[in-house]
């Protein structure tokens, strides 16, 4: 994006101008979530890798948004998005 701007080619007697705009590529998931199986009572960690860091991420379970709580820990480390489900139960399936 820093390459966007007005470029000119000046030969002294004539000038050619070009306006350049650069559109950012959309963020993509570069490493998918993996299926997990765990005994009840254990923490489960899910993570996916993104093409860019610092992206606004939302986690969902069965279409319902997951919020940070004692049950769920959500964080990002660079391009990695991580969800930890604490003290898993059968209802977490």
N, CA and C atoms as a LAMMPS dump frame, in Angstrom:
ITEM: TIMESTEP
0
ITEM: NUMBER OF ATOMS
279
ITEM: BOX BOUNDS ff ff ff
-5.0000000000000000e+02 5.0000000000000000e+02
-5.0000000000000000e+02 5.0000000000000000e+02
-5.0000000000000000e+02 5.0000000000000000e+02
ITEM: ATOMS id mol type element x y z
1 1 1 N 0.811 -1.208 0
2 1 2 C 0 0 0
3 1 3 C 0.844 1.258 0
4 2 1 N 2.047 1.174 0.524
5 2 2 C 2.92 2.356 0.575
6 2 3 C 3.416 2.751 -0.813
7 3 1 N 3.238 1.889 -1.809
8 3 2 C 3.646 2.22 -3.175
9 3 3 C 2.6 3.037 -3.916
10 4 1 N 1.446 3.243 -3.336
11 4 2 C 0.397 4.042 -3.986
12 4 3 C 0.84 5.501 -4.061
13 5 1 N 0.409 6.176 -5.125
14 5 2 C 0.741 7.594 -5.258
15 5 3 C 0.747 8.025 -6.709
16 6 1 N 1.2 9.24 -6.953
17 6 2 C 1.271 9.798 -8.302
18 6 3 C 2.703 9.652 -8.807
19 7 1 N 2.867 8.943 -9.89
20 7 2 C 4.179 8.739 -10.506
21 7 3 C 4.253 9.588 -11.769
22 8 1 N 5.431 10.153 -12.014
23 8 2 C 5.626 10.975 -13.215
24 8 3 C 6.915 10.581 -13.922
25 9 1 N 6.872 10.745 -15.227
26 9 2 C 8.054 10.565 -16.065
27 9 3 C 8.285 11.924 -16.754
28 10 1 N 9.321 12.614 -16.344
29 10 2 C 9.579 13.982 -16.812
30 10 3 C 10.799 13.993 -17.724
31 11 1 N 10.606 14.432 -18.981
32 11 2 C 11.733 14.514 -19.928
33 11 3 C 12.13 15.965 -20.214
34 12 1 N 11.607 16.862 -19.41
35 12 2 C 11.935 18.273 -19.574
36 12 3 C 10.918 19.008 -20.43
37 13 1 N 10.623 18.484 -21.6
38 13 2 C 9.661 19.134 -22.494
39 13 3 C 8.266 18.533 -22.395
40 14 1 N 8.144 17.403 -21.731
41 14 2 C 6.847 16.745 -21.593
42 14 3 C 6.857 15.891 -20.32
43 15 1 N 5.675 15.676 -19.792
44 15 2 C 5.542 14.885 -18.56
45 15 3 C 4.423 13.872 -18.744
46 16 1 N 4.682 12.646 -18.352
47 16 2 C 3.64 11.607 -18.325
48 16 3 C 3.34 11.305 -16.858
49 17 1 N 2.054 11.155 -16.539
50 17 2 C 1.657 10.931 -15.143
51 17 3 C 0.812 9.67 -15.027
52 18 1 N 0.947 9.029 -13.898
53 18 2 C 0.145 7.834 -13.613
54 18 3 C -0.19 7.804 -12.127
55 19 1 N -1.461 7.607 -11.852
56 19 2 C -1.89 7.455 -10.464
57 19 3 C -1.954 5.948 -10.173
58 20 1 N -1.216 5.515 -9.172
59 20 2 C -1.148 4.099 -8.817
60 20 3 C -1.84 3.893 -7.478
61 21 1 N -2.776 2.962 -7.453
62 21 2 C -3.398 2.573 -6.184
63 21 3 C -3.207 1.066 -6.024
64 22 1 N -2.929 0.662 -4.813
65 22 2 C -2.651 -0.743 -4.512
66 22 3 C -3.702 -1.229 -3.524
67 23 1 N -4.414 -2.264 -3.927
68 23 2 C -5.43 -2.831 -3.039
69 23 3 C -4.817 -4.001 -2.277
70 24 1 N -5.065 -4.008 -0.976
71 24 2 C -4.551 -5.105 -0.156
72 24 3 C -5.251 -6.405 -0.496
73 25 1 N -4.479 -7.478 -0.445
74 25 2 C -5.078 -8.791 -0.646
75 25 3 C -5.928 -9.117 0.58
76 26 1 N -7.049 -9.787 0.382
77 26 2 C -7.863 -10.161 1.54
78 26 3 C -7.133 -11.191 2.401
79 27 1 N -7.432 -11.178 3.669
80 27 2 C -6.841 -12.155 4.581
81 27 3 C -7.399 -13.539 4.275
82 28 1 N -6.536 -14.52 4.326
83 28 2 C -6.941 -15.894 4.069
84 28 3 C -6.488 -16.791 5.214
85 29 1 N -7.182 -17.901 5.383
86 29 2 C -6.759 -18.929 6.33
87 29 3 C -5.747 -19.799 5.587
88 30 1 N -4.505 -19.814 6.068
89 30 2 C -3.454 -20.581 5.395
90 30 3 C -3.26 -21.958 6.014
91 31 1 N -3.722 -22.149 7.244
92 31 2 C -3.7 -23.468 7.89
93 31 3 C -5.039 -23.652 8.588
94 32 1 N -5.792 -24.652 8.16
95 32 2 C -7.136 -24.892 8.665
96 32 3 C -7.118 -25.44 10.099
97 33 1 N -8.272 -25.356 10.753
98 33 2 C -8.455 -25.996 12.048
99 33 3 C -8.392 -27.508 11.862
100 34 1 N -7.916 -28.209 12.88
101 34 2 C -7.859 -29.664 12.841
102 34 3 C -8.881 -30.232 13.811
103 35 1 N -9.502 -31.356 13.439
104 35 2 C -10.435 -32.036 14.335
105 35 3 C -9.685 -32.523 15.568
106 36 1 N -10.343 -32.472 16.711
107 36 2 C -9.721 -32.888 17.976
108 36 3 C -10.646 -33.845 18.718
109 37 1 N -10.074 -34.785 19.409
110 37 2 C -10.792 -35.665 20.315
111 37 3 C -10.051 -35.623 21.643
112 38 1 N -10.803 -35.452 22.726
113 38 2 C -10.177 -35.296 24.031
114 38 3 C -11.06 -35.904 25.111
115 39 1 N -10.463 -36.467 26.157
116 39 2 C -11.267 -36.922 27.294
117 39 3 C -11.895 -35.721 28.003
118 40 1 N -13.081 -35.925 28.548
119 40 2 C -13.751 -34.853 29.301
120 40 3 C -12.851 -34.395 30.444
121 41 1 N -12.913 -33.096 30.718
122 41 2 C -12.141 -32.524 31.817
123 41 3 C -10.822 -31.916 31.393
124 42 1 N -10.366 -32.226 30.185
125 42 2 C -9.099 -31.669 29.717
126 42 3 C -9.337 -30.403 28.898
127 43 1 N -8.303 -29.566 28.832
128 43 2 C -8.359 -28.382 27.983
129 43 3 C -8.13 -28.802 26.532
130 44 1 N -8.792 -28.128 25.619
131 44 2 C -8.636 -28.382 24.193
132 44 3 C -8.171 -27.085 23.539
133 45 1 N -7.129 -27.175 22.735
134 45 2 C -6.597 -26.006 22.042
135 45 3 C -6.831 -26.159 20.544
136 46 1 N -7.469 -25.156 19.945
137 46 2 C -7.684 -25.096 18.505
138 46 3 C -6.92 -23.895 17.966
139 47 1 N -6.311 -24.063 16.811
140 47 2 C -5.607 -22.917 16.223
141 47 3 C -5.666 -22.992 14.709
142 48 1 N -5.643 -21.814 14.097
143 48 2 C -5.541 -21.717 12.645
144 48 3 C -4.536 -20.623 12.317
145 49 1 N -3.975 -20.725 11.142
146 49 2 C -2.959 -19.779 10.693
147 49 3 C -3.578 -18.875 9.625
148 50 1 N -3.264 -17.577 9.72
149 50 2 C -3.809 -16.586 8.792
150 50 3 C -2.7 -15.996 7.929
151 51 1 N -3.069 -15.411 6.814
152 51 2 C -2.073 -14.84 5.905
153 51 3 C -1.527 -13.499 6.387
154 52 1 N -2.194 -12.881 7.374
155 52 2 C -1.744 -11.591 7.911
156 52 3 C -1.893 -11.578 9.428
157 53 1 N -1.029 -10.848 10.131
158 53 2 C -1.185 -10.706 11.584
159 53 3 C -2.218 -9.633 11.927
160 54 1 N -2.618 -9.61 13.17
161 54 2 C -3.489 -8.553 13.714
162 54 3 C -4.803 -8.403 12.962
163 55 1 N -5.45 -9.51 12.672
164 55 2 C -6.738 -9.513 11.988
165 55 3 C -7.827 -9.696 13.037
166 56 1 N -8.949 -9.015 12.856
167 56 2 C -10.082 -9.165 13.768
168 56 3 C -10.707 -10.546 13.553
169 57 1 N -10.642 -11.381 14.568
170 57 2 C -11.109 -12.768 14.46
171 57 3 C -12.304 -12.989 15.371
172 58 1 N -13.257 -13.777 14.892
173 58 2 C -14.402 -14.187 15.705
174 58 3 C -14.473 -15.706 15.683
175 59 1 N -14.649 -16.282 16.849
176 59 2 C -14.81 -17.727 16.967
177 59 3 C -16.292 -18.031 17.174
178 60 1 N -16.735 -19.169 16.616
179 60 2 C -18.13 -19.591 16.731
180 60 3 C -18.193 -21.078 17.065
181 61 1 N -19.224 -21.454 17.789
182 61 2 C -19.552 -22.868 18.005
183 61 3 C -20.999 -23.049 17.585
184 62 1 N -21.215 -23.923 16.607
185 62 2 C -22.565 -24.176 16.09
186 62 3 C -23.286 -22.885 15.706
187 63 1 N -22.551 -21.936 15.133
188 63 2 C -23.136 -20.685 14.664
189 63 3 C -23.297 -19.613 15.726
190 64 1 N -22.985 -19.923 16.978
191 64 2 C -23.118 -18.953 18.068
192 64 3 C -21.73 -18.41 18.437
193 65 1 N -21.622 -17.084 18.544
194 65 2 C -20.336 -16.446 18.847
195 65 3 C -19.802 -16.887 20.206
196 66 1 N -18.496 -17.108 20.26
197 66 2 C -17.814 -17.457 21.502
198 66 3 C -17.158 -16.2 22.046
199 67 1 N -17.356 -15.944 23.301
200 67 2 C -16.754 -14.786 23.974
201 67 3 C -15.726 -15.264 25
202 68 1 N -14.738 -14.441 25.254
203 68 2 C -13.74 -14.755 26.269
204 68 3 C -14.431 -14.903 27.619
205 69 1 N -14.099 -15.967 28.327
206 69 2 C -14.718 -16.248 29.627
207 69 3 C -13.829 -17.23 30.381
208 70 1 N -14.316 -17.711 31.525
209 70 2 C -13.565 -18.739 32.248
210 70 3 C -13.503 -20.025 31.423
211 71 1 N -14.504 -20.253 30.601
212 71 2 C -14.577 -21.447 29.765
213 71 3 C -13.688 -21.327 28.529
214 72 1 N -13.694 -20.145 27.904
215 72 2 C -12.992 -19.951 26.63
216 72 3 C -11.895 -18.898 26.738
217 73 1 N -10.739 -19.243 26.238
218 73 2 C -9.614 -18.306 26.159
219 73 3 C -9.316 -18.084 24.679
220 74 1 N -9.317 -16.814 24.256
221 74 2 C -9.084 -16.485 22.846
222 74 3 C -7.894 -15.546 22.754
223 75 1 N -6.961 -15.862 21.899
224 75 2 C -5.874 -14.912 21.677
225 75 3 C -5.211 -15.146 20.332
226 76 1 N -4.374 -14.177 19.966
227 76 2 C -3.637 -14.221 18.714
228 76 3 C -2.16 -14.037 18.987
229 77 1 N -1.357 -14.779 18.256
230 77 2 C 0.099 -14.641 18.305
231 77 3 C 0.574 -14.5 16.865
232 78 1 N 0.791 -13.282 16.439
233 78 2 C 1.184 -13.042 15.055
234 78 3 C 0.067 -13.443 14.108
235 79 1 N 0.335 -14.43 13.264
236 79 2 C -0.677 -14.881 12.301
237 79 3 C -1.464 -16.084 12.812
238 80 1 N -1.227 -16.479 14.047
239 80 2 C -1.922 -17.642 14.6
240 80 3 C -3.068 -17.207 15.515
241 81 1 N -4.262 -17.758 15.245
242 81 2 C -5.44 -17.515 16.084
243 81 3 C -5.664 -18.759 16.934
244 82 1 N -5.84 -18.564 18.247
245 82 2 C -5.913 -19.694 19.172
246 82 3 C -7.159 -19.596 20.04
247 83 1 N -7.846 -20.719 20.162
248 83 2 C -8.99 -20.859 21.06
249 83 3 C -8.68 -22.007 22.007
250 84 1 N -8.774 -21.754 23.306
251 84 2 C -8.599 -22.812 24.301
252 84 3 C -9.924 -22.999 25.025
253 85 1 N -10.396 -24.232 25.014
254 85 2 C -11.624 -24.599 25.715
255 85 3 C -11.183 -25.261 27.013
256 86 1 N -11.475 -24.611 28.129
257 86 2 C -11.055 -25.133 29.438
258 86 3 C -12.063 -26.145 29.971
259 87 1 N -11.534 -27.154 30.658
260 87 2 C -12.354 -28.161 31.352
261 87 3 C -13.468 -28.683 30.436
262 88 1 N -13.085 -29.288 29.338
263 88 2 C -14.03 -29.722 28.313
264 88 3 C -15.065 -30.721 28.839
265 89 1 N -16.263 -30.615 28.267
266 89 2 C -17.359 -31.54 28.579
267 89 3 C -17.918 -32.049 27.262
268 90 1 N -18.814 -33.028 27.328
269 90 2 C -19.462 -33.575 26.13
270 90 3 C -20.207 -32.466 25.392
271 91 1 N -20.727 -31.473 26.119
272 91 2 C -21.449 -30.357 25.484
273 91 3 C -20.548 -29.521 24.573
274 92 1 N -19.239 -29.633 24.732
275 92 2 C -18.306 -28.884 23.886
276 92 3 C -18.121 -29.528 22.514
277 93 1 N -18.668 -30.714 22.314
278 93 2 C -18.554 -31.402 21.016
279 93 3 C -19.319 -30.634 19.962
